[in-house]
């Protein structure tokens, strides 16, 4: 006799407890699973001994399957650890990996003996159909479950992709499964009780370096205004949130679609942070900017990427360097801090492009000194990770290391835990960088960070930030970035916040 499927969902540790935010992906997945069964969530960001908690939970309950959400970079190692522990103690329990890592590196994930299934892309429907099948309920055959990859003897089977869909508007996230949801509040630049939320999914743009483009393939879905209003009412009036961090992949979409959402947000007046694009902000009318100001947008993370217009075309960014300069000025006039990210050290013309970017950043700082600057190393996705439509249209040129040899990406999850590949996944290192250029990038960041301390740093004493800014001033003005030993020494005591590491 079949039973209602019961699924354990795990978010392996990826950040400190103080930086933990709602595990939104698992909350959405849990809401979908609970329509035809039940689910339980363990969040390793707040439950630090999450592996022991996982084993105890499986001991107490009979789970149809265990779903593990796996981002790339530092989350791979704890995902391996919990999966191995489950496989050793409960060898018959199916283990499913989902999220970005198994979407981008599907064969790699399924090369592990402790991973039985990989969910690619959006997981709500795929996971629901899989656990229904595993639980003996009426469900599509294994080969007919869209977005699923699985093992058939010694081969890996990739079912066709599933069409991305906006979750049902009546799906209320089961925050109660996290214990007290208020433990996910954070004291940030925005407020004392900042909470994370995601209203829309996907991004209509197809940047070749972006995991979102690889996962969603250019699809994007905005929520109905009524649903956003319902969610904000709960977060503000029931939980007591006083500010919002929106994790929408690209918050500002077409203006006509955004206005109803901005009208809702303007009524709640919760200070907020989001991801945005320079062209979308520049195209907003003055009436929409009035709503943006009333809704109290405080900071927008904008992918500037490069001052090289040709490179922006090649990576299909869809924006221009002049728009980056214009949006810095526009944000200044509207009281919004632009948090601009750049990708330095591309595989070609590596040093020249990096120095060009440094000079462009200085121009941005001249236009708007409050501009926040985030610097990453440009590490493009492996060609196999890109969305199938993009792979077919324009294959990538081979990536070469310092010695001119083709770069061979890891073929097992364990290899992706090696420091050099964690650095690659986190955009902090690349095989074609010299030690000299690594040091040059690090030194420039140090001088910039000290001279222009981030507004997000609410912990360092104001006098310390002023002192560091003055110390770094002569280096910045004279472009003397190399070996800033005195700033590194001072940083050991002040420990300025680094948004690219800790986030908001």
DAQUI-V357369 format. One record per pair of residues at least 6 apart in sequence whose C-alpha atoms are under 7 Angstrom apart, sorted by the first residue. I is the first residue (numbers start at 1). J is the second residue. Records with the same first field share a line. If there is no record, write none. Layout:
# DAQUI-V357369
I = J  J
This chain:
# DAQUI-V357369
2 = 135  136  137
3 = 135
4 = 37  135
5 = 37  38  64  131  132  135
6 = 37  38  39  63  64
7 = 38  39  40  63  64  65  66
8 = 39  40  41  63  65  66  67
9 = 26  40  41  42  66  67  68
10 = 41  42  43  67  68  69
11 = 42  43  44  68  69
12 = 43  44  75  78  79
13 = 44  45  75  78
14 = 45  74  75
15 = 45
16 = 45
17 = 45  46
20 = 45  46  184
21 = 184  196
22 = 184  196
27 = 173  174
28 = 173
29 = 123  124
30 = 39
31 = 171  172  173  174
32 = 124
33 = 39  128
40 = 177
41 = 177  178
42 = 50
44 = 50
51 = 82
55 = 86
64 = 131  134  135
65 = 93  94  95  131
66 = 94  95  96
67 = 95  96  97
68 = 79  96  97  98
69 = 97  98  99
70 = 76  79  97  98  99  100  101
71 = 99  100  101
72 = 100  101  425
73 = 422  425  426
74 = 422
76 = 413  417
77 = 417
83 = 114
84 = 114
87 = 114
94 = 116
95 = 114  115  116  117
96 = 115  116  117  118
97 = 115  117  118  119
98 = 118  119  120
99 = 121
102 = 109  118  119  120
103 = 119  120  121  215
104 = 385
105 = 385
106 = 118
108 = 411  412  413
109 = 115  412  413
110 = 116  117  118
111 = 412
112 = 412  413
116 = 150  151
117 = 149  150
118 = 148  149  150
119 = 126  147  148  149
120 = 147  148
121 = 147  215  216
122 = 164
126 = 145  146  147  148
129 = 139  140  145
132 = 138  139
133 = 139
143 = 159
144 = 159
145 = 159
146 = 159  160  161  162
147 = 159  160  161  162
148 = 158  159
149 = 156  157  158  159
150 = 156  157  158
151 = 157
164 = 216  219
166 = 221
169 = 227
175 = 181
182 = 239
184 = 195
185 = 193  194  195
186 = 192  193  194  195
187 = 193  194
188 = 194  456  504
189 = 455  456  458
190 = 243  271  272
191 = 242  243
192 = 242
193 = 241  242  243
194 = 241  242  243  244  245
195 = 241  243  244  245
196 = 244  245  246  247
197 = 244  245  246  247
198 = 246  247  248
199 = 222  223  228  248
200 = 221  222  223  248
201 = 220  221  222  248  249
202 = 212  216  219  220  221  249
203 = 213  218  219  220  249  250
204 = 218  219  220
205 = 213  218
206 = 213  217  218  316
207 = 213  315  316  317
208 = 315  316
209 = 315  380  381
214 = 385  386  387
215 = 387
217 = 387
225 = 260  261  264
229 = 264
235 = 241
236 = 242
242 = 270
243 = 270  271  272
244 = 270  271  272  273
245 = 272  273  274
246 = 273  274
247 = 274
248 = 275
249 = 275
250 = 275  276
251 = 274  275  276
252 = 258  276  280
253 = 280
255 = 284
259 = 288
262 = 291  292  295
263 = 291
265 = 295
266 = 291  294  295
269 = 294  295  296
270 = 295  296
271 = 295  296  297  298
272 = 296  297  298  299
273 = 297  298  299  300
274 = 299  300  301
275 = 300  301  302
276 = 300  301  302
277 = 302  303
278 = 302  323  324  327
279 = 319  323
282 = 327
293 = 334
297 = 336
298 = 336  337
299 = 336  337  338  339
300 = 337  338  339
301 = 338  339  340
302 = 338  339  340  341
303 = 340  341  342
304 = 324  340  341  342
305 = 341  342  343
306 = 312  342  343  357
307 = 321  357  360
308 = 321
309 = 320  321
312 = 318  319  320
325 = 364
328 = 338  364  367  368  371
329 = 367  368
331 = 337  338
332 = 368
337 = 370  371
338 = 371  372
339 = 371  372  373
340 = 372  373  374
341 = 373  374  375
342 = 374  375  376
343 = 375  376  377  378
344 = 353  354  357  375  376  377  378
345 = 351  353  354  377  378
346 = 378
347 = 432
365 = 371
372 = 454
374 = 500
376 = 427  428
377 = 427  428  429
378 = 427
379 = 424  427  430
383 = 391  395  396
398 = 406
399 = 406  407
400 = 406  407  432
401 = 407  431  432
402 = 431  432  433
410 = 416
416 = 422
420 = 429
423 = 429
424 = 430
440 = 482
443 = 481  482  483  484
444 = 481
447 = 472  475  476  481
450 = 468  469  472
451 = 468  469  470  472  473
452 = 469
453 = 465
456 = 504
457 = 496  497
460 = 494  496
464 = 494
475 = 481
